[in-house]
Amino acid sequence: QVTLRESGPALVKPTQTLTLTCTVSGFSLTTKGMCMNWIRQPPGKALEWLARIDWDDDKYYNTSLQTRLTISRDTSKNQVVLTMTDMDPVDTATYFCARCASVPGRYYYYYYMDVWGKGTTVTVSS
Amino acid sequence: IQMTQSPSSLSASVGDRVTITCRASQTINNYLNWYQQKPGEAPKLLIYAASSLQSGVPSRFSGSGSGTDFTLTITTLQPEDFATYYCQQSYDIPPIHTFGQGTKLEIK
């Protein structure tokens, strides 16, 4: 059974660095074609994609936030970690990790997020 | 690439057929996914590659479109279908998986 579980602090202060961990089970982070994403959702607002790490350790970031984000993994622990620096109250949100799967497409692979964690809520406040 | 959904909200009744539209700011071929999210829950994948139904998703959900214009159609609405729906593109290279702003489907 494939599961994802997010963990991290529920409350951080402005200017602090947030570190979130996604612990996965039921699959390998190094399976070819697989990738892991972080997505966030402020209260009452839309989903926002943050970052992705691929099976071969390639990393991609939301261009608006890339100076603040780092995604990494520890394959021995089956974990994907997201750090976000200089936290601000506008970063208050539920943060989700999601696995992406891929299938061959006409031009290149189709990627889609097929399994999601339940999310972890982070509040930024002094 | 910007993704714009319409309408932002929609009221419908059980048994209705509804269509939600997603428009990309430039062509994304058929690199388009649809998700359903219920309050307090994580999103759930419905459709990938514009029209491929994810395993386990009821056949009353269907997707179509290519280029810049896409639709999600739900035939014969069920009570459990009232939720918010998001489109998401996976065309960008390097990958930037932009979501639409969501369409909230409410009971009339």
Interface residues (C-beta under 8 A of the other chain):
Chain A: N37 I39 A46 L47 E48 W49 R52 Y60 N62 T63 F96 A98 V103 G105 R106 Y107 Y108 Y110 Y111 Y112 M113 D114 W116 G117 K118 G119
Chain B: N29 N30 Y31 N33 Y35 Q37 E41 A42 P43 K44 L45 Y48 A49 Q54 Y86 Q88 S90 I93 P94 P95 I96 H97 T98 F99 G100 Q101 G102
